[in-house]
């Protein structure tokens, strides 16, 4: 398992965010303080982090008080970040949609999506080689939206399960009912899927589940084929599979592509009154299929994978670094006070609250979890208890300001 490598170095991605997103003029205007010209700006030693679905929005509809809360923080010059396990769109596109729905102008520097860290792997890390020019398969999302996000990150050779299906529908014949859907975005493969001579065919070097899969059956079959293949060549079967003399009984020991998941959430808050299965549901289903195929843990076989997103330590590390960068843009390169506290406002005890409670800040910042009642949490004793409960995001912000003894001034 390689869960640490993706978190070792965020330098490339941080530079990309700073270069593309952080406009100092915009930030200073967007977070302008209300101090008089003769007095130094008030520099808050705290910030906020907000989940989106179930906290600010519910099925694209603003939750009452959300827009007012963000507008207040902007007016007071208090930094915040939107920390979401959602994705499927580029950060600039996603934040533009949120700005429109909330009627609050937001800059892409304030959003971190579940798959944002994947951009780091374009140029590689200390443990992972560059994938910029390798063939990677992107799974999930609407149409080829996630493919386009990956290409914007810098991946040069991106395919989807739909491309494979359209090149050879016999790969999963039960997806024929989705043919018209795949026709809209499928592209020719860089190499063919050739059952007569698969060794000369398509080779995949990494598999990224960017967003919730739509066609679980096709996606499961294609990922399984690649993880059982020899050297990641689609249509082959590794002779090492099942060998008792090899680590992991020979599975995933033959140059197969590494598998990345961007979001561990089992459920998320949608328009329906009960929580809906998320990417974590797909991962659990795939792990069950993998175990049934290989024997799983009972047979000494592990599904080697990397899972990122909340509640992972690395996601919170990246979010804190983004907050520190944003503070520097707002108040200057060196702020008089360190970031003492971050109020994490979320609706999901398993991701938002668990992540904030478990996070250990390298800067000594205290992440204070606040659980709201407008999303996944339905009452009772949560699996991970927050430090504070709040009815909604507006109450959460009011509590945080009061807790930090922030005196609200009017502009």
Secondary structure, 3 states (H helix, E strand, C coil): CCCCHHHHCCHHHHHHHHHHHCCHHHHHHHCCCCCCCCCCCCCCCEEEEECCECCCEECCEECCCHHHHHHHHHHHCCCEEEECCCCCCCHHHHHHHHHHHHCCCCCHHHEECCCHHHHHHHCCCCCCCCCCCCEEEEECCCCCHHHHHHHHHCCCEEECHHHHHHHCHHHHHHHHHHHHHHHCCCCCCCCCCCCCCHHHCCECCEEEECCCCCCHHHHHHHHHHHHCCCCCECCCCCCCCCCCCCHHHHCCCCCCCEEEECCCCCEECCCCCCCEECHHHHHHHHHHHHHHHHCCHHHCCCCCEEECCCCCHHHHHHHHHHHHHHHHHHHCCCCCCCCCEEEEEECCHHHHHHHHHHCCCCCCCEEEEEEECCCCCCCCCCCCCCCEEECCHHHHHHHHHHHCCCCCCCC
